[in-house]
């Protein structure tokens, strides 16, 4: 009669729910939504035939490839979401090699999808000027790509106890920002090179001298900053550090380049004026380089302040010892 019965669910019963066993369930659902929107928008754009005779066989093939990639991603993601909803399916896919293989496949497929969708020669999400005219296709394809990377990182952390973000942070300061600058600079270089090839070369070139000069400038700064960022990232990965003055000089060069870049590339007469990859990633590169420079300056000031405090403490100790000897 006096016994108390604890009706609180045990930890084992809590684990039986699909969401508690799968920290990535919400991300898989979001990935399903993004792939659905991307697939529907890609099919709609292909059926509308905005190119009207301007699209060559390569562009038609790329359009079909984008639809195929998004359709495969939709199917696989749907299977993953359904698998998470049932205990038997969750035991098969959650945290297993099957989920890891799907993460690799979907990241590769979605990387190809983003590259095709944001290529102005394919007339899917952007027009011939690089201007976004289908926001759903453009933004949700990028959202799907980012989600695929986040899911892959989460899987590595759980399945192999590999904390990618923590490992990058522990390897060296500012490694993540340098890696972001490297990626964004490569996109700036590739996108501007594509614009240069379409608008400034060949018999159908439509760009004037000023436009082509600014496009060449975009290619140059993208290549230069990408090379500098690659050097710093390589040093930080291989040796866990990079010479501080090298970081300072490289970050100042990157900030100076992209300061002129946002002025000449994203202005009304520049190739990055339309809202697209070149516009967004030029500004992202500028902000990343600015944050790197600010971080280097902050570290320099902290080092100077620490040295000054250390010198001050030493002087105080010397004065204290001398006064003690005088007293004796």
Helices and strands as residue ranges (DSSP letters): H 11-15, H 18-21, H 25-48, H 57-85, H 87-93, H 97-117, G 120-122, H 135-159, H 164-171, H 175-199, H 209-239, H 244-264, H 277-327
